[in-house]
Amino acid sequence: MLNKSSTIPCPLVAGIAHYQFATIHPYYDGNGRSARLLTTLILHLGGYDLKGLYSLEEYYARNLDAYYTAISIGDSHNYYEGRASADITKWVEYFIEGMAVAFENVLKRMQEAEYKGLRDQSDEIKKLDPKQRKALELFQEFHVVTARQIGALFGFKPRTSAQLCKNWVEDGFLEIVDFSNKGRKYRLSKRYKKL
């Protein structure tokens, strides 16, 4: 179906794929997470990713009972005993509603940012590697950090953390605030402070 779905809108394909994967239930554990990951991939490939600004997980987590009620369709939980041929309209409606809620949340955030006069910084963020993007979360909480804090964020050993910080200083992502060997501290460089 995924290969032959050019006439079916991507969100419908994603919703159906999610349902089918959860219905087949190939793993002992993690089927829901895998189905949601598959859904995210399909939406991303279809141009609906919004660069991680929304998450259907948030929608599902707010009311897990509604998620399970919507996905539990058919006379049986077994794929071969009626579930594969069940009418999944309620599930698709639930799924599409979740996308609408997620997109409305993104729109709301954009409007709030515009109202506050914040400018779009996505180009600067795109230039960062995934670890640097993750490190920005740490700098939202702390103005100055240590290599140990950065290491804790990624589960790195002290030597790896120190090397990562050294590389980031050389790349211009971080600046050294305190040069002492044991208590070396870092802050975002002027270029990235605004992020």
N, C-alpha and C positions, 0 to 999 in steps of 0.2 A: 504494500500500500504506500509506503514512504516513497518508493521510486516512481510510482504512477499517480501521484497526487497533485499534478500541476494545476488541475482545475478546482481542487478543494483548497480553500484558504488555509494558510499555515497554522493559525491558532486552532482550527478544527482538527487538522492532522495531529497536532501536538496533543490535544485533549484525547483523541481516539487512541493514539499511541500510548499515552499514560494509562488509560483504562485497560487496553489490551495487555500491556506488560504486567500490570497489577493482577489481571485476571489469570494470565499464564502462571504467574507466581513461581518463577524458576529457581529461586533461592530459598534456603531455610529462613534466612533473616536478611533484611535490607531491601526487600522488594519495593517498598514505598519510596525509599530514598533513591533507589536506582531508577524507578519510574519518573520521579521528579527531575533527576539529573538528565535522563533521556529527553524529557519535555523541554528542559532548559536548552539543550543542544539543538533540538528541532526549531525552537523559537529563535535561537541565535542564528542558525543557518538561514532562516526565513526572514531575517532582518528585524526581529522583534526583541533584540537583547537589551537595548538601551544601556549598554556598557555597565551592567550590574547595578543600575540605579533602582531597580525594583526587584522584588523577590516574591514569587508565589508562595514560598514557604511561610512568609509572614501571614498571608491570607489564610492558609491552612491552619497554622498554629493558633490563630485567634479563636477558632472554633473547630477543634478536631472532630467533634461529634458530627458536624455538618459534612466534613470531608468524608468520614467513614460512611455516613448515611448515603451520600451522593455516589460513592464508588461501589457500594454494596447493592448491586442491581442484579436481578435474575433470581430464579428459583433456587439456585445452588451456588455455593462458593466455587464449585468445580467447573473448570473451563469446558469440559466435555459433557456436562450435564445441564446445559441450558444457558450458562452464563455467556458463552461466546455469541449466542444469537439473541441476547436480551436487548430490549429497547434502552439505549443509553442516553436518551434525550436529556433526562434530569442531570446526569453526570456532565454532559457537554454544556448545558446551561450553567451549572455550578462552576465549571472550569472557565468559561468565557466571562462569567461575572467576576471571578477572581482576577482575570487579566484586566478587566475594566477598572476594578478597584485599585490594582497596582498602578495602572497608567494614570489614574486620577491622582494618586498620591505623588507620582513623579511631577505631574503638572502643578500640583499644589506647592511642592518644594521649589519648582522653578519660579513660580509667581512670588513666593516668599523671598527668594534670593533677589529677584528683580526689584521688589519693593525695598529691600535693604540696600540696593545699589551695588550688589555683588556682581562681579563680572564672571563670565565663563572662563574657567581655568582648565578645561578638559585637555587642551593642547599641551599644557605644561605637565599635566598628570600622565598623559599618554607617553611622554618621553621617559618617565621613570620605569624602572624594572619592577616586577611584582613585589620584591622584598622592600624596595623603597616605598612603594605605595602602602604596604602593610605598616611600615615604620611610621608613616604619617599619623596613624592612629595613636601611636605612643606620644607623638608631639602634640596631639590635641589635648592630652592630659598633663604633660610635663613640658616646660619650656626648655629644660636642660636634662639630658639623659646620660647614662653611663653605658659602656660596652656590655656590662652585665645585664642591664635592662633590655638592650636590644637582643642579646643572646637569649634571654628568657622568653622574649616574644616569639623567637623561632625555634627554641629548644637547642641552641648551639652551645658548645663548650667554650670556655673563656678564650682560648687561642683563636678559634674560628670567629668569635664575636669581635675580638680586637682587630683581626685582619679585615673583616667586613667594614668596620668603622674606618680603618686606615684607607681602604679602597674608596669609600664614600667621601672622605676628606679630599683625596686626590681627584675624584670626579667632580668635586664642587657641590656635592649634595649636603655635606655636613661641614661645620667649622668646629675647631677645638676651642673650648672655653677655658678649661683647666688643663695645663700641660703635664701635671704630675703623673708619674707612671702608674701609681696605684689607684689614684682617684681621677683619672682623666675623664673629662666631661665634654659632651658635644651638644651642639644646637644645630638647627637647620640653617643652611647658608641663607644670605639675604634673598637670593633668587627664589628660594622655596618657602620662606617664612609665610608668605601670603596664602599658601595652600592650606 
